[in-house]
Amino acid sequence: MTSIGTGYDLANSIFSPDGRNFQVEYAVKAVENGGTSIGIRCKDGVVLAVEKVVTSKLLKAGANKRIATIDRHLGIVYSGMIPDGRHFIDRARDEARAWRDTFKTPIPTADLASRMGGYMQAYTLYQSVRPFGITAIIGGFDSTSEAPVDGEVGAGPSCGAGGKVPGKTYGGPFLYMVEPSGLYWGYYGAATGKGRQAAKAELEKLDLGGPAGPSLTLEQAVKEAARIIYVSHDDSKDKEFELEMTWISGADGPTKGLHREVPKELREEAERLAKKALEDDEDDEDEEEEKMEE
Amino acid sequence: MDHRPQAWGRPRDDVYGAYDASYLHTNGPKTATQSPIVTGTSVIALKFKDGVVMAADNLASYGSLARFTDVKRLRPFLSTSVVGFGGDVSDMQFLDRHLTELAIDEAYEHDNTSSSSETPATAGQLNAANLHKYLSKLMYRRRNSFDPLWNQILVAGFDSSSTPFLASVDLRGTTFTSPSLASGFGAMLAQPIMRRHAATEEDAAKLTRDEAVAIVRECMKVLFYRDARSLDKYSIAVVTRDGVELSEEEQLEKQSWAFAERIRGYGTQTV
């Protein structure tokens, strides 16, 4: 635990003398108790995954989805307080719709992240509200080709909408993470929730950054995401969990630019590989221990 | 000289007499949307054994002027249905945007790729029958507020029991269903041809896809011969259980205007 609030943690809009907002820090604690969520930005898309802790045997398996579609090309996953996340999702959908109403075009991932960051930050400012108890990961694929305007009836000018620099690429996969303070950054790979430390360590081993961009393909990323969720899962804390995964590719990829659930067959294959990788690791550790004993 | 802004750009009263400003302050209801401006002509559609074919030309007319020649009037919905619009093009755009919103709402609730065994029609998604019901309620509501959407709409796809579905709704909210449907001029010119091939549901259920497409293409040709607000470039959509195939760059082929020689009574013929 960080130092005790000593009276400065009773209200949202009050700083402590050393410049901290304790309510926001406590919200981060709420996030750290939630099931792990991760996002991976790869060469040709984005993968979102969440460790959905099974809190009761009376819950239907596969129901109560945790990853939400915002617009066709956007998905959000979050860790922390689920009702807060639900509200965050509702707001994100409103923002995406409002953008379409105004500009007749899908909201770019960066703009959605900016608006949601602003929304989250507003909840750190007022006495009457508390900060969001979630950290959200926003994944999206902005169209790389000239997309038609909503309701467009003709082909439009053959030169396209204009304002584009030749040789520069537009659109592509994007990943952002928004924290309870309202802080948001763009990431190559993002992790939050209780297993974030282990998940981040695994994400850093993947080839996601670099000047040439990520080399990981979407299918590889799905398998890595499943493995990372399994690696970061702590058996001693929660026994049961479900893996939920979604992906977004470009128009020429498997989801045709849409945010979609990873097909059952592929998810099960990824889970099988993840379990196998875990067992192999354990075997290695056992062998090492045996050697040490010798 | 009258320098008030109200008089700017108006003919001088001392030269032309008092300006008739009566049209500036009508106190009736808004009438701007009560007649179509830029319009599309017929949409035609025909059911066959495992789906529906729909076609419409790519023209938007401004009165009798062929104003826009690459207007796409067939709109796929959720890749399971097709909506074809005749009538006012701006109202079509409004409806198209509205349907886009509806399709995004559907994406919140359903995910039709989670299992490959489920077809979209059985996955609980909004199907063509649902969509037609929705549009008919929308059109009827708008006509009751004296602000109709000036369209005749054909909806093609599948109903909840996964059988081919085809129905129309017009600007008054009137609905109609039949094995073949045509809006506008097509109701006079194309409908009899389609009925010759598929008078009943049973007849339509015997048609193959290729036959149905050929009949619809033939109808588009007849419409271009006889309808003065039509174009030889058209779009054709085929809805099957596998999805929607939409081609928007079709060109009428093998036209024969020999019959035109025999037509008398129009224009400036002297004999």
Interface residues (C-beta under 8 A of the other chain):
Chain A: A68 T69 D71 R72 R93 A96 R97 R100 K104 D150 G151 E152 V153 G154 A155 T255 L258 H259 R260 E261 P263 K264 E265
Chain B: A60 F68 D70 V71 K72 R73 V89 M92 Q93 F94 D96 R97 T100 E101 A103 I104 A107 Y108 D111 T113 S114 S115 S116
